[in-house]
């Protein structure tokens, strides 16, 4: 019987979740859902020195916002828990000791000072960063260089130690990657990685293999930055469980800076003024808040869509996908090998298209929240629904709805008078005085009626209607931009429109 597909997203709670991490979660989720499999969230918190309070909750909230709810997680336990590595600590030593007993790993008692001395001793122009490997291990303080008696004495005395994997010399390790095909590694270039630290916590290298085995992970998908560690993981699999038990691997391409020169980083976000995290992240150490896509005004549907095609396509020209379409069409084999350049303007294009794609009712909760966050609570939901329909085509971000639509809830207190005064005259003043009277008597306050009345009066006064529409817009909105002016007037209503026209006439000193 074929194994049930099980994939995992395994972030470390060390800060905000970079959009590359969210994309890894997304690709895992799509693969699991397409194959009726399980999507597991495992928190890899073995490096307690880098643990950041609040980071784990941030991961949960990000996945929830994106609609990528895991089947098993620290919040939704299953048969393979615990799902935090720090709660699995007692599991790992058993496997590390098995490697020691098999001669595949060894105890190392080196102090920090001894490690520094080694790096200084072996440093050459050709080898500026010496490693703890087959060339240096025999000269270090470990079970390979010490006698069995001395090793036993140190262990009996509870001397601080780590367990390192013994990387074989001059072997080639192969890995079949679902994106890259056969990838080979020369073990002579690898160092003897620490598997179990002095505090008894495992490093990523040991924990990821043991946990993937115990949690019955069938496919291990992660970022390209982990590819250099892959041969170590293959060896651990070989030594502990057999390579035939390994999950299938895929390493996703990096998300690159807009110029394509290197991986997109937090510094790039600050430098370019673009979000790189899914949601706002406040660094508890510095107090700095890094703005996320959500707070910048992105819909989760657009964010997920944008991420999906940032390194993948289905072979067609299609760009807009619902999550259901992504589940149906996604394939690991069509993920690109090369890195994908991040383009913020393209990301906003996706958001604009999704704003147009969703119904007014679907947009409503996002837009209402945007108004509330600007301290402009909306008491009339029907009016806000009308605003959404009126301005949506002009909005690339949810925050634009406030900018484009606030005039319907706030009477302008300032006007762009510079746009009016150069061509303002007595004739135009008289037109607007008469327009107040004429429009006030209209039987039906509709945009088409308002436009007809406006243009008929302009023709009667022998003034070009186009010269009068800009002053009308500024009377109603306060500035030169916005939706069609008669639709604005229709949305404001009779009383508010007349009041706003009169306000500007008063400001211009018209009796």
LINKALIN-V317789 format. One line per field, one symbol per residue. ss: DSSP state (H for helix, E for strand, C for the rest). psi: psi as a letter, one per 20 degrees, with the letter a starting at -180 (. if undefined). Layout:
# LINKALIN-V317789
ss: ???
psi: ???
This chain:
# LINKALIN-V317789
ss: CCCCCEEEECCCCCCCCEHHHHHHHHHHHHHHHHCCCEEEECECCCCHHHCCCCHHHHHHHHHHHHCCCCCEECCECCCCCCCEHHHHHHHHHHHHHHHHHCCCEEEECCCHHHHHHHHHHHCCCCCCCCCCCCCCHHHCCECCCCCHHHHHHHHHCCCCCEEEECCCCCCEEEEEECCCEEEEEEHHHCCCCEEECCCCCECHHHHHHHHHHHCCCCEEEEEHHHHHHHHHHHHHHHHHCCHHHCCEEEEECCEECCCCCCECCHHHHHHHCCCCECCCEECCCCCCEECEHHHHCCCHHHHHHHHHCCCECCCCCCCCCCHHHHHHHCCHHHECCCCEECCHHHHHHHHHHHHHHCCHHHHHHHHHHHHHHCCCCCCCHHHHHHHHHHHHHHCCCHHHHHHHHHHHCCCCCCCCCHHHHCCCCHHHHHHHHHHHHHHHCCCCCCHHHHHHHHHHHHHHCCCCHHHHHHHHHHHHHCCCCCCCHHHHHHHHCHHHHHHHHHHHHHHCCCC
psi: ppqppprqpmrpmjaqoqhhhhhggghggggghhjkapoppponkhnhhjpppihghhgghghghikmpqhqrhinqaikrrjphhijgihhhghghghghjjirqppjprgghgghghggjprhhmimqrnahhihijrnrihhrrhggggghghjkpprrpqqnpqqlqppqpopigibppqpoiijqrnqphprhjiqqrggghhggghghjlphpoprqhiighighghggggghgiphiiqrqqpoqqqprqhijmrpprhhhgghikqqiqhrppoohgiipppprgghikqqhgggggghgjmjqrjjaiphpprhhhgghiqphhjpqhqqpppohhhghgggghhghhqrghhhghggghhghijkmqohnhhhhhhgghhihijphqhhhhgghihhiipppiqqmhhighhjprhghghghghhggghijpgpnqghgggggghghgghilpphhiihghgghghhirirarphhhgghhhrgghggghghghhghjkp.
